[in-house]
Each structure stands twice: as C-alpha cells, then as structure tokens.
Amino acid sequence: MARPRNDGPTPAELEILRVLWERGPSTVREVLEALAGSRKRAYTSVMSLMNVMEEKGLLSRTPQGRAFVYDAKVTRRKTRSRMLKGMLNRVFDGSANLMVAHLLEQAKPSEEELKEIRRTITDFLNQKE
C-alpha cells in the first residue's frame, strides 16, 4: 500500500524551516552551513529537500544570480498549530485534557513553568469572557 502524502513538514523539513524562521531568506549553502552543527549533510541532499518543500508549498524560491534564495511560506505559529492539531486528533482522539495531562507527565515542568502555564490558562479564560 502506498504511503499517504504528508503535507506537513517532516523532521528534516522542520529543521530547515527553523533555520529560515531564524535567518530569513537564505540560499541552500547558507542553510547547509546553519545545519552543520547537528549532523553532516550533502549540499545536494539539502537542495533536493528544499525543492520538495517548495513543491509542497512550505517554501518559496527566488532566483538570485546562479542560485535560488528560499524563504518560508508558512509561519512558525501556523506550523505548530497544524502539527499540534494533527497530533490532538490522531493520538488523543481530540481530547485536549488527555493531551495536556500526558504532556505534563512527560515534561515534568518546574514550579516556575507550572506558574507560567497557570497564567497562560488564566489569560486564555479571560479572553473568552
């Protein structure tokens, strides 16, 4: 059976998006240099991946001399929202309560982080009124 097409970013694509969100429009070489710290990659592999991402609508590209400059077409916030919504529906059957409970179990937040989470929930509830 064929694997379903995934319109969201793969882990490798997400790494490239992070670079572009931080640096802004960049060439393949610039992205490759920014990724150098995590693991060794070939220029052609990064270029191929970025071309696939452009086809998927995740990146735009503009010619600049003999190279292309790529830019993220999706925002960090929108990407996070889509990925989180997908996980909420696929893994937690749409239950925000189950997802948050599991996240708290796994993350084991500090007291300071828990205070911040409480403030976020309070702010969210105040916005709904």
ABEGO torsion letter per residue (X at the ends): XBBBBBABBBAAAAAAAAAAAAAEBBBAAAAAAAAAAABBBBAAAAAAAAAAAAAAGABBBBBBEABBBBBBABBAAAAAAAAAAAAAAAAAGGBAAAAAAAAAAAAGBBAAAAAAAAAAAAAAAAAAX
